[in-house]
Amino acid sequence: MLKNLTNVTVAILGAVATSAATLPAPSMATSSVQQPPFAIVPEGPTQETETKEVVPEKPKVKRLVCKGCNTNESRTLEFLQKRGITDKNALATIMGNIRQESTFVPNICEGGAKTSYPNCGGGYGLIQWTNAPRFYGLGRHAARIGANPSSLDAQLDYMLHESDWKMIETQMKTPGKSITDYMRLASKWIRWGHHGARTDFAYNYAAKLVLTEV
């Protein structure tokens, strides 16, 4: 009986060995473990396209500039044009008169001394405001606008707010006149006692004023 069992066992083991030998070897290229699907990376928030504000180009304008003039002369010319005086001869006439009166030095006192407004007894500034109403009018105007009466800006502003200027303003803003015509108007405004070289200065400025695109 034992002998028979042994034979059966041997036979079974042999069959198992034979079956194992005949099984195909596992392919190295194919894994028996199922791979997980590729991970899907969620897209981040779409970055908005940066938009740049387009600033429209400032249109160029034509304006008279003074070739070879100093800073005060150029600032005066620009100020006058912004106030509506555009004729070359009118501008040259005004500038010729200022040149005669003060050489464009706003803190100059009559006689040539450079000093502050309170220290001058009259004949002060760009057009040498002399009589009391005009002299003290400069101080009141400067105080009203919060400016220094010895400064160029305060005096230019006062100059075109004076009643003496208002008498001729419309005609000075009217183009097409000669320097001689504008000079007659300026005499009513400045009330000069001595003509000096103001007309010559006016012609010199007229030659230096050039229309330029700015």
C-alpha positions in Angstrom: 0.0 0.0 0.0 2.8 2.5 1.0 4.6 1.6 -2.2 1.5 2.5 -4.2 1.1 5.9 -2.5 4.7 6.7 -3.1 4.2 6.0 -6.8 1.1 8.2 -7.0 2.9 11.1 -5.3 5.9 10.8 -7.6 3.5 10.7 -10.5 1.7 13.9 -9.3 4.9 15.8 -8.7 6.2 14.8 -12.1 3.0 16.1 -13.8 3.3 19.4 -11.9 6.9 19.8 -13.0 6.0 19.0 -16.6 3.2 21.6 -16.5 5.4 24.2 -15.1 8.1 23.6 -17.7 5.6 23.9 -20.5 4.1 27.3 -19.3 5.4 30.3 -21.3 7.7 32.6 -19.4 6.2 35.9 -18.4 7.1 38.7 -20.9 9.4 41.3 -19.5 7.8 44.0 -21.7 4.3 43.5 -20.2 3.9 44.1 -16.5 1.4 42.0 -14.8 0.5 44.9 -12.5 -2.0 47.3 -14.1 -0.5 50.8 -14.3 -2.7 53.6 -13.0 -4.0 56.0 -15.7 -1.9 59.1 -16.4 -2.7 61.8 -13.9 -4.5 64.8 -15.4 -2.9 68.0 -14.2 -5.6 70.6 -13.8 -4.8 73.8 -15.7 -4.1 76.8 -13.7 -6.2 80.0 -14.0 -5.8 81.6 -17.3 -3.5 84.6 -17.0 -5.3 87.6 -18.3 -3.5 89.4 -21.0 -2.0 92.5 -19.6 -3.5 95.5 -21.2 -1.6 98.8 -21.4 -3.4 102.0 -21.5 -2.7 103.8 -24.7 -2.1 107.5 -24.0 -3.1 109.5 -27.1 -0.2 111.6 -28.4 -0.6 115.2 -27.4 -1.2 117.2 -30.5 1.5 119.6 -31.4 0.7 123.3 -31.6 2.5 126.2 -33.3 3.9 128.8 -31.0 6.3 131.7 -31.3 9.6 131.2 -29.5 12.4 133.7 -28.9 15.7 132.6 -30.3 18.6 133.7 -28.1 16.3 135.0 -25.3 17.0 134.4 -21.6 14.6 132.5 -19.3 12.6 135.5 -18.1 12.1 136.7 -21.7 11.0 133.2 -22.9 8.6 132.8 -19.9 7.1 136.2 -20.6 6.6 135.3 -24.2 4.9 132.0 -23.4 2.7 133.7 -20.8 1.5 136.4 -23.2 0.6 133.8 -25.9 -1.4 131.8 -23.4 -3.3 134.9 -22.6 -4.4 135.3 -26.2 -1.8 137.6 -27.6 -0.6 135.9 -30.7 0.5 138.5 -33.2 4.3 138.7 -33.6 4.4 142.5 -33.7 2.1 142.8 -30.6 4.3 140.4 -28.7 7.5 142.1 -29.8 6.0 145.5 -28.8 5.2 144.4 -25.2 8.5 142.7 -24.8 10.3 145.8 -26.2 8.6 148.0 -23.6 9.5 145.6 -20.7 13.1 145.5 -21.9 13.2 149.3 -21.8 11.6 149.5 -18.3 13.3 146.7 -16.4 15.4 144.5 -18.7 13.1 141.7 -17.5 14.4 141.9 -13.9 11.3 141.7 -11.7 12.9 142.9 -8.4 14.5 146.0 -9.9 13.7 149.3 -8.3 13.8 152.7 -10.1 17.5 153.7 -10.5 18.7 150.1 -11.0 18.9 148.7 -7.4 17.7 145.1 -7.0 15.6 144.8 -3.9 12.4 143.3 -2.5 9.1 145.0 -3.1 8.7 146.6 0.3 12.1 148.2 0.1 11.4 150.1 -3.0 9.5 153.4 -2.8 8.2 153.4 -6.4 9.1 152.6 -9.9 9.3 148.9 -9.2 9.2 145.7 -11.3 8.8 144.7 -14.9 7.2 147.9 -16.1 8.3 150.2 -13.2 5.0 150.7 -11.5 5.5 154.2 -10.0 2.5 156.1 -8.9 0.8 154.9 -5.6 -2.3 153.2 -7.0 -0.3 151.1 -9.4 2.6 150.4 -7.0 0.4 149.4 -4.1 -1.9 147.6 -6.5 0.9 145.2 -7.2 1.3 144.3 -3.5 -2.5 143.8 -3.1 -2.7 141.7 -6.2 0.2 139.5 -5.1 -1.4 139.0 -1.7 -4.7 138.1 -3.3 -3.2 135.3 -5.3 -0.7 134.2 -2.6 2.4 135.2 -4.5 5.6 137.1 -4.0 5.2 140.7 -5.5 8.9 140.5 -6.4 8.4 137.4 -8.6 8.1 137.3 -12.3 4.9 135.3 -12.2 3.1 137.6 -9.8 4.0 140.7 -11.9 3.0 139.2 -15.2 -0.3 138.2 -13.8 -0.8 141.7 -12.3 0.3 143.4 -15.5 -2.6 141.9 -17.5 -5.1 142.5 -14.7 -4.5 146.2 -14.4 -7.2 148.6 -15.6 -4.5 150.3 -17.7 -4.0 147.1 -19.7 -7.7 146.4 -19.9 -8.1 149.6 -21.9 -6.0 148.3 -24.8 -6.3 144.5 -24.4 -8.8 143.9 -27.2 -6.7 145.8 -29.7 -3.4 144.1 -28.5 -5.1 140.8 -29.1 -6.2 141.9 -32.6 -3.6 140.7 -35.2 -2.4 142.5 -38.2 -1.1 145.8 -36.9 2.4 147.3 -37.3 4.8 147.7 -34.4 4.2 151.5 -34.7 0.5 150.9 -34.2 1.0 148.6 -31.2 3.5 151.0 -29.7 0.9 153.8 -29.7 -1.4 151.5 -27.7 1.5 150.6 -25.3 2.1 154.2 -24.5 -1.5 154.4 -23.0 -0.7 151.3 -21.0 2.7 152.0 -19.6 2.4 155.8 -19.7 6.1 156.2 -20.4 7.8 159.6 -19.8 10.8 158.6 -21.9 10.6 156.6 -25.0 14.2 155.4 -25.0 15.0 152.4 -27.2 11.8 150.5 -26.7 10.8 150.7 -30.4 14.3 149.4 -31.5 14.0 146.6 -28.9 10.6 145.7 -30.3 12.0 145.4 -33.8 14.8 143.3 -32.5 12.4 140.9 -30.7 10.2 140.7 -33.9 13.3 139.4 -35.7 14.0 136.8 -33.0 10.5 135.4 -32.7 10.2 132.2 -34.7 7.1 130.1 -35.2 7.8 126.6 -34.0 5.8 123.4 -33.5 5.9 122.4 -29.8 
